[in-house]
Amino acid sequence: MRMEDEQTLRPQAPVIAGGVADISGDIEWTEDDIIRLHGHLLEKSLHDLFDLRVSAATRADILEWMLSPKDRSNAFSYLACCRLFGINPEEIQERVLERYRQRHTH
């Protein structure tokens, strides 16, 4: 997500007893946390692709993420997110790109 899109999404640092909470320590991630993060990334990316409030640059980044080659797959790639949830990445990609073309070429 681009900086201009994040400005309204940044939470303020939690305040504890008049000071700012220290969140610099190690954070433990559970397997469920990581799965939820994958799901959120996939859902938010697909949502933002069609949200006209999101910058064109961010939408381009999302398309690039979705279209990245299979050999460039990593832990949080589009392919990895789809596979984790048993989703056919090519089918979703085809439907999303068709809808995107219809919406943004007229």
C-alpha positions in Angstrom: 0.0 0.0 0.0 1.3 3.4 -0.9 2.0 6.1 1.7 -0.8 8.4 0.5 -3.3 5.5 1.0 -2.0 4.7 4.5 -2.4 8.1 6.0 -5.9 7.5 7.2 -5.2 3.9 8.3 -2.4 4.4 10.7 -3.4 3.8 14.3 -2.0 6.0 16.9 0.4 4.5 19.4 -1.3 3.1 22.4 -1.0 5.3 25.5 -0.3 3.7 28.9 -0.3 5.8 32.0 0.4 9.0 30.2 3.2 7.6 28.0 3.5 5.8 24.8 3.5 2.0 25.0 6.7 0.2 24.2 6.0 -2.2 21.3 9.7 -2.7 20.4 10.0 -6.1 22.1 9.7 -9.4 20.4 6.2 -10.3 19.2 5.2 -13.9 19.0 3.2 -14.9 15.9 1.0 -17.9 16.1 0.2 -20.0 13.1 -3.4 -18.6 13.3 -2.0 -15.1 13.3 0.0 -15.8 10.1 -3.0 -17.4 8.4 -5.2 -14.4 9.3 -2.5 -12.1 7.9 -2.5 -14.0 4.6 -6.3 -13.8 4.4 -6.3 -10.1 5.2 -3.6 -9.4 2.6 -5.6 -11.2 -0.1 -9.0 -9.7 0.9 -7.7 -6.2 1.3 -5.7 -6.3 -1.9 -8.7 -7.4 -4.0 -10.9 -4.8 -2.3 -8.4 -2.0 -2.8 -8.1 -2.9 -6.5 -11.7 -1.7 -7.0 -11.7 1.2 -4.5 -11.4 4.4 -6.4 -10.2 6.2 -3.3 -7.0 4.1 -3.5 -4.2 5.6 -5.7 -3.6 4.4 -9.2 0.0 3.5 -8.1 -1.3 1.2 -5.3 -3.7 -0.5 -7.7 -0.8 -1.0 -10.1 1.2 -2.6 -7.2 -1.7 -4.9 -6.5 -1.9 -6.0 -10.1 1.9 -6.5 -10.2 1.6 -8.7 -7.1 -1.3 -10.7 -8.6 0.6 -11.2 -11.9 4.0 -12.0 -10.5 5.5 -15.2 -12.0 5.2 -18.5 -10.2 8.9 -18.7 -9.9 8.9 -15.5 -7.8 6.5 -16.9 -5.3 7.4 -16.2 -1.6 5.7 -16.5 1.7 3.2 -13.6 1.1 2.9 -13.8 -2.7 -0.5 -13.8 -4.3 0.0 -17.5 -5.2 0.9 -18.4 -1.6 -2.1 -16.6 -0.2 -4.5 -18.4 -2.6 -2.9 -21.8 -2.0 -3.2 -21.4 1.8 -7.0 -21.0 1.4 -7.4 -23.6 -1.3 -8.3 -21.0 -3.9 -7.5 -21.4 -7.6 -5.2 -18.4 -8.2 -5.7 -18.5 -12.0 -9.5 -18.5 -11.7 -9.6 -15.6 -9.3 -7.0 -13.8 -11.4 -9.0 -14.2 -14.6 -12.3 -13.0 -12.9 -10.6 -10.1 -11.2 -8.8 -8.9 -14.3 -11.9 -9.1 -16.4 -13.8 -7.0 -13.9 -10.9 -4.6 -13.5 -10.7 -4.1 -17.3 -14.5 -3.5 -17.5 -14.4 -0.9 -14.7 -11.3 1.0 -15.7 -11.4 1.0 -19.5 -14.9 2.6 -19.9 
